Amino acid sequence: MLRPTLPALFVASVAGHGALVTPPSRNAVDRFLLKFQGGKSEGYCSCNCGNATAGCDAGIREPGGGQPCLWFSQGCSIGCDKCTGIRSHSAVNICGSDTQPTLPYHAWTMNRGVVDGSADDSYRYNPWRKPGAAPVNDACGMAGGTVPSQAGPGEAIFNNNSFASMGDLGSRALPTAPSGTIWKAGEAVEVTWGIRFNHGGGYQYRLCAADEPLTEACFQKTPLAFDRAKQSLVWNNGTRLPIEGTFVDQGTVPAGSTWAMNPIPRIDFDSISSGQPKNFSGCDMVNGLPTGKACRQFKPPCPWDNGWYAQPPYKTNVDVEGACSGDWTSGVISDFVLIPKDLPAGDCAPSWELKSPTSRSAPALLAAHVAPRPEMSDVLGWRWDCEEYAASSSTHRPWPHLWLCRLLLHAPALASSLACSPLPPRSTQVWSNCADVTVVSGEVVEAA
C-alpha cells in the first residue's frame, strides 16, 4: 500500500487523552503547524499543556505535540464487533456480548473498593477489564474518536487541518512520517507515552510491517514483550524514577500477550459522571477542587506525591494533577520493549492502543546513518485500553461550568438556562497511535 511521505522536517524530533511520545507518531504530524506550536491549540484540548491558549514548555513531551491525543475509538465494549461511536454502559455490555472480564483485581485502576461482578462494579465491561478484547475503529486511531455527526460527548473533538479532519482513519489518512528511529532486532528499546486526561486502564505496544494493511489483526501478530524490570517515570526536565510496573498476560488478546497497567492513579471528583458507586465517599469538592484521599484511585508511584493541584493557570478546576497522579502532563511513562529476533524482512510501523502503521520502504535517512544490511520498515502501534468512562458536556463548556452543571442536576430550570445537559454523557474509549520505525538485523553504525 502506497502512502505519502512527509519531508525530512519530521525527522528533527528524534530523541487518554494520551499519546505516544517516542518514537514520534504519525498522529503528531500536525505539531509542525503554527497553531500548535509551543503546546498551543485552537481547540479545547492541548495534548501537552493545561492551558491550550497560552501553551507551555512541553520538555521531553514535545514530540507528542499537535493532536496525537485525539486519535481514538469511542463507545467500545469487550467482546463487541465494533465501536458505536457514542454512548456507554454501566455494568452491562453495549452489544449484549456474553464476553466476561478477565483482568485480575490487582491490575484494576478504578473502583477498587467494590466487589468484582457486583452491581457497583460499573466498569466491568470497559476495555481494560479484558485487555485487547474491545474493538477499535482503526488500529491507528480515528480523528476525534467518532464521526462528525456524533462529535461532542467524551471529548470527541478534533481541530481539522491540512493533514486530517474529524472522523478520518489514521491508517488511511495519515502520511508516512519517518521518525529517524532505528532499532536492532533482538534488543530492548525504549518507548514512551504521555497522559492528558487520565482514564486508568493499561496499554500495549506492537509492530506491523509497513507494507501490510495497518489493521488490528496485523498488529496482533507481533505484540511486544516488556522488560518488566525497566518501567520508569521521566519528568519533562529529564528526571527519571524507576518504578515497579504491573503487567498482565492472562486473559489478554492476543492470547498470552503482555499488557502494562497505567501506573498513574486517576483522581476522581464525584460519583455522578465517573461511574463510582452511589455511596462513593471520602472525596468532596472544596473550593472547586476534589479533596480527600478517596479521590485518588490508588497510591501514586512517586513517594513525594502528597496532593494535587489545578493545572495552571486555573485556581479551581477538576482537571488536576499531582507529582505523579491525575491528568499528569509533567512527564512520560517509559518502558523497554523487546524487538523479536525473527522479524521477517520488510518495513514495520510501531503502534500504541497503542497501534501504529508500517511501511516497507526504509527512510532515505538510513543511507547516511546505517551501513548497508537487511532492514525492515515497520509501524509501531500503541494502544491504551481505558477503564474509566469519559464524561463531558456536549456543549464543551470550561470545567468550572461543567462542575456548576453537576451541582444543578436537581435544579433543571436553572441548569437549562446554563445550557447544561441533564447528565454528562459517558463513553468508553481506546486510544491508538502509530509511528514509523526501521528495524535492522545487524549493528547500527555511523557512515564514514
N, C-alpha and C positions, 0 to 999 in steps of 0.2 A: 504494500500500500504506500503510495507516494504522498508525502506531506510537505508543505512549505517549510523552509528553514529560516530561522532568524539570523540576522547579521552577527558578526563576531562580537558586537557590543555586549551580547548576553553573557559571554564568557568571562567578563571582567569581575563577576561576583563569586568566582571560585573561592573558596576559603579553605466548635468545636468552637463557638467557632474556633478552629485551629487550622494549622497548615504545616506542610513540610517546609523546613528551612534549609537544610543541607542534605543532599545537593539541591541547588536551586531548581524549582519545578517549572514546568510549562505553565502551570496555573498562575505563576507570579510574573508572567511576561509583561503585564501592564504596569509594573512598578517603574518602568522606564518612562512612562508618560508623565508630563509635567504635573498634572493634577494629583498624582500620587507621590510626588517627591517629598522627602522628609517626613514620611509617615502620615501624610495628609490624605484626605478622601473627601470628595464632594458628596458622597452618600452618607448614610447614618454611621457606617462602621469603618474604622481603620483597623487593619489586621494586626498592627503592632502598637498602637497608641491609644490611651484612654480618651484623648481629645482629637477627633478627626479633623477639626478645623485648624488647630494650631500645629498638629503633628508633634513629633518628639525625636530624640536621638535613639534610634532603634538598636544601636550597638550591633551585637552579633546576629540579631534577628533581621538585619537589613535585607538579606536575600529573600526573606518572606514578605517583602513589601508588596504593594498593589492589593489585589483581591484574592489571593490563594485561599483565604479562609472562608470564601463564599462559594466554593465548589463542593456540593454535597448532594445527598439524596434525602428526600423528606417523606414522612408517612410510611416508614419501613418497619415491618414486624417479622420476627423469626418465623421461618417456615413458609413465608408467602412467596408467590411467583414474581410479584412486582411491588414497587412502592406506589402509594396512592397520590403522592404529591402534596397532600394536605391531610388534616385530621389525625387523631391519635386514638389512644385506648387507655383504659385503666383496668389492669388485671384481666384483660381479655385480649384476644388476638384480632388484629384488624381484619384478616381474611378468613378467620374461622379455622385456621390450621390447627391440627392436634399436636404440632411440634411442641415439645416441652423444654424448658430451660435446663441447662446443664452446668452453669457456672458455679463452682464451689463458693461457699459463703465467704471464705477469707479473701476472695477476689472481688466481692461486691464493693462498689464505690458509692452507693446510695442506700438510704433507708435501712441501715444495718440493725436498727432496733426492732424490726418486725420478724415474725415467724415466716419462714420460707413457705410459699403457697397459700398463705392466709389472705383474708380479704384486704388487709392493709399492704400486701405485697404488690403495690401498684405498678412496679417496673418489670414485672415478671416476664413479659413478652417483648421487652425492648431489646434492641440489637445486641448489647453487651452480654445479656443473660445467656446467650448461646453464640459465642464469638464466630463471626463469619457466616451465620445461618440466615441473616436478613438479606434481602435483595438490594440492589442498587440501581439507580437509573443509568449510570455509566461508571466504568471502572476508573475513570479519571475525573469523575465528578460532573455535576450539572451546574451551570452558572445560575446562582440564586436558589438552587435546590429543587426547583419546580418550574412549571411553565408560567409565562407572564400572567395568564388569567387567574392563577392561584397565588400570586405574589402577596406577601404580607406576613401572615402568621409564621412564627418560628424564625423571624429574621430572614425570611425568604425574599431577599432583595439582591440587586446587582446593579452596579453603575455601568451601563452599556458604554462600550468604547470601540476603537478600531480593531481590537483583537477578538472580542466576544460580546454577546448580548444575553440577556436573561433567557434561560431555557436552553442555551447551547450545550451540547455534549462535549466534554473535554477531549475524548478520544478522536473526535471528528473535527472540532473547530480549532483547537489549539495547535499552533505550528510547532514543529520540531525545534527544540531550544537547547543547543549544545551547552552543557554546563562546565565543560572542561574537566569533569570528574573522571579519573582513570583508576580502575580497581583491578587488582590481580586475583585471578581465580584461586580459591583455596585459602584466602586470607580473610581476616576480620577487618571490617571497615566501619568508620563512624558515620552515623546518620542522626539528624536532629529534627525535632518538630516543636512548634510553639502553640500555646493556648491563647485564644482571645476571649471566648466565653466558655467556661468550663461546664461540661455536662457529664463528668465522670467517664466511666467506660474503660476501654482499652484498645490497643492498636496492633497492627502487624505490618511488616514490610515484605514485599515480594518482587519478583522480576518477571518480565515478559519480553520475548525477543522483539526488537523494534520492527522487524518486517512481518510480524504477525498482527492480526486484528487485536486491538487492545481491549480485550473483553475480560470479565471476571473469571471466566473459565481459563483463559491464558495465564493470568496472574496466579490462579490457584495451583497451577502445575509446579510453580517454583516459590513456595513460601520460604523465607529466610529464617534460619535459626538465630537466636540471640546468644551472645556471650553473656551469660547470666551474672557474671561477676563484674561487669563493666558498665552498669547503668549509672548515670550521674545527672545532676542538675548543673547547668552552666549559666551564670548570670551574664547580663548584657555587657558587663565590664570585663568578662573573661574568667571570673572566679568560678572554680569547679568544686563540687561537693559529691564524692562517690556516695551512692545510696544503695540499700538492699532492695532490689526490684521484686515484684510479684509476677510470676509467669504462669500461664495456663496452657496445658497441652492435652487435656482430656475433654471430650465432648465438643471439640472445636471443628470448624470447617475451614480448609480441608482436614480430614481426619488425621489426628496426630500432630498437626501443625501447632506452632507455639505463638501465643499472643501475650503481650505485656499489658499489665494493668496501668492505667494512668495514675502516676504516683502523687499528683497534686490534688488535695481534697477540695471538693466543691464547697462553697459557702452558700447556704440557703437563707431564706428570709421569711417564709411563711409556708403554710400547708395548702393554700388555695391553688397556686399556679405550678408548684413544683412536684405535686403528686405525693407529698408526705401524708401520713395518716391524719385524720381529722383532729385527733387528740395530740398532735405534734406539739411539744412544749420545750421550754428551755431556750427558745430563740425568739427574741422580741425586737421590734423596731423601736429604737430610741434615737430621737433627733434625726430621723431619716436614715439610720444605719442599722443593719442587722447586729444584734447584740446578744451574746450568750454562747456558751460552749457548744450547745446542740446545733448551732448554725453550721458548724464545720463538721463534715461527714466522717472524718477520721483524723488521726494525728498526723500533722504535716511532717515531711521528712527532714526538714532543717530545724535543729533544736532552738534556734533563736526566733522562730515564728510564734510570737506571743499575742497576736491580734491581727486586725486588718484595718483597712482604711479605704476611703473612696478614692478612685483613681483621679489624679489631678486633671483638670482644675476644680473638680467638684468637691463640695463640702458635705453634701448629703446625697447619697447615690447608692442604690443597691448593686451597682457594678463595682464590686470591691475585690481587693486582693491583699494578701499578706506577704510576708517574706518568701513563702513558697506555698501559697494556698490561694483558693478562689480563682478569679479571672486573671491568672498570672501572666502579665506581659513583661516581667522583669528578666526573663531568661528563656532557655530552651531545655527540653528533655533529651538527653543524649544516650544513645545505645550503640553498641558494636554488634553488627550482624555478620554472619559467615557467608561468604560467596562460595557456592559449590565448586569443587574442582572439575566436575564433569559437565559444565555447561556446554551445550552444542555451539559450534562456531556460528557467529552471526551478531546482529545488533540487539541490545537489550535496553529496556527502559524500566527504572525502578518506580514502584508505586507505593503510596501510603494511604488506608481505609479505616488506608494508605494504598493507593494504587497508582501506577504510572505507566505511560506508554513506552514502547521500544522502537528503535529504528535500526535497520540493518546496515546502514552506511555510516562508518565512523566519521566523526567531525574532522574537517581539514586540519584543525588544530593539532591533531595527533602527529602529523608528519614532522612537526617541529619538536615534539617532546618525547616520542616513543620510537625506539628502534624498530625496523620492520619485523613483524612477527604476527602470528594469528591473533585476531582481535574480534571482539563482539560488541555491537552497539545494542544496548538494552534499554528498557524503560523500567525504572524503579517505581513501584507503586506503594503508596502509604494509605492505609485505611484505618479510620478511627470509628469504632462502633460505640455509640453513646449509650449510657444507661438512663440518664435523666431525660424527661421531656424538655423541649424548648418551649418557653412561654413568651408571648409577645402580644402587644396590641396591634390590631390590623391597621391602625392609623399611624403607627410608628412615632408615637409621642416620646419625648425625652423620658428617662427613667423616673424623675420626680413626678411627672404627670401620671405615669403608669401606677406608681405607688398610691397616688391620690385616688385613682380609679379603683384600686383594690379596696381602699378604705370605704369607698362609696358603693360597694356592691349591694348594700342593703338600703341605698337611697337612689333608686333607679331614675327618678326625675332629674336630680342634680347630676348624676352620672351621665345621663343622656345629653345634658347641656354642655358637658365637657368632652363629648364625642367618645365616651368610654364604651368599649364593647361589654356585653353582660358578663363575660368571663374571658380572661386572656386565652386565646387559642393555644392548644398544645400540640406538639408533633414530635415524633421520634425520628432521629437523624443518623446518617452515616456520612462521614467526611472522607473525601478521596482526592489525592493529588498524584501527579505523575511527573517524573524527571528523567531526562536523558543522561545515560552514563555509558562509558566504554569499559568493557572487561577484557583484559589481556591475559594470555596464558603464560607469558614469561615475565621477566623483570621489567619494571618501568624505569627507563634510563633517559638521561638528558642527551639530546642530539648534540653533536660537536658543532 
